[in-house]
Each structure stands twice: as C-alpha cells, then as structure tokens.
C-alpha cells in the first residue's frame, strides 16, 4: 500500500502538469469579457477546460507581491474564501487549499504543486493538482482533481505591477452550469481585491 502511494505521488508530479500545456498562450486574444472595470475578468471555452483570467494594476513592487504569493501556508490569511492552507512539502512547494463556498454548495479543495519561472522581467507562478499522502481527508468537500493556473507579475515601474491571475474554472460537484460565469466573475474580482487589501494592511503594519 505504501509503495503504491509513493508511485501515485511520483506519477502525479508528472502527469497532471500536462494541463498546464492547455493554458491559453500569451498571444491568445479570444477572451470573453465578464467584468471590465478596474479589475478585468475574462473567460474562454476554446480549450478542454474553461480557463478564466482576471487582471489589474497594483501600486506595489513586484517583489512585494512575489513575497506574499510565495507564502503558501498563509493564503488563508490573504484570501478570505480560503479556509485552510497548509504547506505539505516545502522543498517541492506542494500545498493543500480549501475554499469556503457559499451556501448551499459544498466547499472545494485541492492539493497543488507550485512551480516558478521567469519570462523576461515577468515572474510566473504556475500550479497544478498532485496527489500527496498528507492531504486531509475531507468528506464534506469536493476535490478538484484538475485545479491549475498561474500568477503572472508584470513590472510596470519600481512601485507598480500588473497582476494577471489565470485559473481552471471547473467547480464540479452539484454546482449548476448556469451559475459558472457568475462564480468566475466573483472569484476573479475577489481574489485580486483580497490580495490588494492584504498588501495594504502589511504596509500599514510596517
């Protein structure tokens, strides 16, 4: 049993990352708008999974935002909808995250591996679902086996950064398909708003 778990873990670190190859490329232009205010929220159903994207400009340096997003186990204190965030493997940047969904829907959870890269001056955090033996067993939560996406931090100036957050919009479970675009719109705005508020509170604390 232990040997099987190890094999599944090793395979999960390789196979699920294929979903990242389905991320819309940088030059993809066929996004459908959901919100076009200070925060822009878009989605696309041109791929095998529904990709969503939200973006806005932050009046914080790239390094400041990078520091916050790198602190995986602190996500529960950054994003209000995250009820649990645990670092399961520090060396491999594997974290467990649980999302508090509004009534009457069950919570969602996923275990993901974060990988970091650079594209010119941009910092990119990509994440994808993996299997880990220390993932909590939550019978009251719907696990998202294909959770994936990326954070892209694009420097504008010394103290300004454009943040682009892309994620797989699948919610699974009993969530109705007619409510997906509303959920994507809400998530896209909330995530960037909460990140901004957290960074502002840190600046005040300093």
Wavefront OBJ file of the C-alpha trace (Angstrom):
o trace
v 0.000 0.000 0.000
v 2.807 2.392 0.920
v 4.665 1.531 -2.288
v 1.518 2.212 -4.336
v 1.088 5.611 -2.665
v 4.672 6.561 -3.483
v 4.205 5.531 -7.135
v 0.975 7.547 -7.406
v 2.694 10.546 -5.850
v 5.601 10.365 -8.292
v 3.239 9.987 -11.259
v 1.111 12.911 -10.098
v 4.125 15.187 -10.175
v 4.494 14.452 -13.883
v 1.152 13.630 -15.484
v -1.191 16.377 -14.167
v 1.273 19.063 -15.213
v 0.077 18.359 -18.765
v -2.940 20.519 -18.007
v -0.590 23.496 -17.880
v 0.165 22.940 -21.565
v -3.510 23.780 -22.153
v -3.158 27.237 -20.631
v -4.080 29.891 -23.219
v -0.840 31.201 -24.762
v 0.336 34.764 -24.205
v -0.837 35.785 -27.677
v -4.346 34.344 -27.228
v -6.881 37.134 -27.889
v -10.306 35.471 -27.901
v -11.235 36.056 -24.266
v -14.899 36.758 -23.461
v -15.377 39.666 -21.049
v -17.259 39.217 -17.772
v -16.103 42.391 -15.997
v -14.280 45.358 -17.447
v -13.739 47.772 -14.593
v -10.631 48.346 -12.503
v -10.375 44.563 -12.413
v -10.850 42.845 -15.753
v -12.342 39.328 -15.627
v -12.496 37.138 -18.734
v -13.015 33.511 -19.680
v -12.586 31.175 -22.622
v -14.254 27.905 -23.559
v -12.000 27.301 -26.561
v -9.961 24.695 -24.672
v -10.574 21.348 -22.970
v -11.198 23.139 -19.671
v -12.804 26.543 -19.046
v -9.976 28.983 -18.427
v -10.644 32.203 -16.541
v -8.415 35.242 -16.145
v -8.511 38.373 -14.007
v -6.049 41.243 -14.085
v -5.416 44.677 -12.646
v -2.595 47.053 -11.753
v -1.215 47.143 -8.212
v 0.638 50.033 -6.608
v 3.143 47.662 -5.120
v 6.514 46.469 -6.301
v 6.836 43.127 -7.999
v 8.985 41.848 -5.127
v 6.347 42.788 -2.532
v 3.611 40.854 -4.338
v 6.007 37.981 -5.014
v 6.741 37.694 -1.297
v 3.025 37.438 -0.425
v 2.204 34.841 -3.088
v 5.231 32.759 -2.170
v 3.891 32.293 1.375
v 1.609 29.368 0.509
v 0.562 28.401 4.028
v -0.525 31.989 4.656
v -3.140 32.008 1.886
v -5.888 31.578 4.477
v -4.911 34.996 5.840
v -4.709 36.627 2.406
v -7.788 35.318 0.615
v -10.999 35.337 2.651
v -12.536 32.384 0.849
v -9.556 30.151 1.723
v -10.480 28.411 4.982
v -7.419 26.158 5.119
v -3.967 26.396 3.556
v -1.179 24.014 4.524
v 2.308 23.528 3.177
v 2.630 19.759 2.742
v 6.108 19.717 1.232
v 8.312 22.779 1.463
v 11.006 21.503 -0.893
v 8.517 20.720 -3.672
v 6.182 23.681 -2.941
v 3.145 21.418 -2.503
v 0.208 22.939 -0.656
v -3.314 21.946 0.338
v -6.000 24.607 -0.091
v -9.672 24.513 0.887
v -12.208 27.069 -0.329
v -15.291 28.079 1.630
v -18.193 28.074 -0.822
v -21.442 29.965 -0.224
v -24.495 28.012 0.934
v -25.880 25.628 -0.305
v -22.729 24.410 -2.074
v -20.040 22.191 -0.583
v -16.531 23.515 -0.083
v -13.915 22.871 -2.757
v -10.375 21.729 -2.069
v -7.241 20.816 -3.957
v -3.625 19.847 -3.434
v -1.299 21.591 -5.856
v 2.354 21.924 -6.701
v 3.634 25.438 -7.416
v 6.426 25.988 -9.918
v 8.190 29.270 -10.517
v 9.707 30.647 -13.707
v 10.587 33.895 -15.440
v 9.698 35.276 -18.832
v 11.890 38.306 -19.332
v 11.145 40.533 -16.336
v 7.882 38.721 -15.549
v 7.666 36.376 -12.558
v 5.342 33.422 -13.138
v 3.857 31.074 -10.513
v 2.100 28.105 -12.070
v 0.237 25.445 -10.102
v -1.345 22.087 -10.856
v -3.038 19.288 -8.908
v -0.973 16.480 -7.435
v -1.524 13.521 -5.123
v 0.091 13.754 -1.684
v -0.233 11.291 1.232
v -0.663 14.108 3.769
v -3.654 15.672 2.033
v -6.507 15.936 4.583
v -9.496 13.650 4.054
v -12.491 15.964 3.779
v -15.731 14.133 3.097
v -17.718 17.381 3.123
v -15.612 18.979 0.402
v -15.491 18.451 -3.360
v -11.915 17.852 -4.521
v -10.886 19.496 -7.786
v -8.529 16.956 -9.439
v -7.600 19.292 -12.314
v -7.053 22.516 -10.401
v -4.453 24.530 -12.267
v -3.460 28.033 -13.265
v -0.871 30.732 -12.861
v 0.012 34.058 -11.306
v 1.945 36.422 -13.569
v 3.616 39.505 -12.108
v 4.482 42.075 -14.783
v 6.550 45.035 -13.579
v 5.291 48.455 -14.687
v 7.657 50.587 -12.633
v 9.598 50.341 -9.385
v 6.390 50.512 -7.325
v 3.737 49.315 -9.758
v 2.952 45.821 -11.053
v 0.318 44.312 -13.290
v -1.043 41.109 -11.770
v -2.665 38.523 -14.028
v -4.341 35.515 -12.389
v -5.452 32.602 -14.605
v -7.267 29.508 -13.328
v -9.233 26.443 -14.410
v -12.864 27.381 -13.789
v -14.158 23.848 -13.188
v -16.161 23.596 -9.948
v -17.608 20.071 -10.353
v -19.989 18.603 -7.762
v -23.568 19.816 -7.963
v -22.639 23.346 -8.963
v -25.050 24.365 -11.757
v -23.530 25.193 -15.133
v -25.731 28.285 -15.452
v -24.017 29.789 -12.404
v -20.441 29.323 -13.572
v -19.916 32.708 -15.229
v -21.225 34.462 -12.109
v -18.880 32.382 -9.943
v -15.923 33.187 -12.222
v -16.765 36.876 -12.156
v -16.947 36.867 -8.353
v -13.756 34.853 -7.899
v -11.793 36.973 -10.345
v -12.681 40.202 -8.566
v -12.430 38.832 -5.016
v -9.005 37.258 -5.368
v -7.316 40.437 -6.596
v -9.239 42.637 -4.157
v -8.216 40.479 -1.180
v -4.594 40.391 -2.311
v -4.584 44.182 -2.596
v -6.172 44.632 0.841
v -3.654 42.261 2.405
v -0.721 44.140 0.888
v -2.157 47.461 2.087
v -2.528 46.093 5.640
v 1.083 44.932 5.616
v 2.217 48.364 4.509
v 0.317 49.953 7.388
v 1.836 47.467 9.844
v 5.305 48.395 8.629
l 1 2 3 4 5 6 7 8 9 10 11 12 13 14 15 16 17 18 19 20 21 22 23 24 25 26 27 28 29 30 31 32 33 34 35 36 37 38 39 40 41 42 43 44 45 46 47 48 49 50 51 52 53 54 55 56 57 58 59 60 61 62 63 64 65 66 67 68 69 70 71 72 73 74 75 76 77 78 79 80 81 82 83 84 85 86 87 88 89 90 91 92 93 94 95 96 97 98 99 100 101 102 103 104 105 106 107 108 109 110 111 112 113 114 115 116 117 118 119 120 121 122 123 124 125 126 127 128 129 130 131 132 133 134 135 136 137 138 139 140 141 142 143 144 145 146 147 148 149 150 151 152 153 154 155 156 157 158 159 160 161 162 163 164 165 166 167 168 169 170 171 172 173 174 175 176 177 178 179 180 181 182 183 184 185 186 187 188 189 190 191 192 193 194 195 196 197 198 199 200 201 202 203 204 205 206
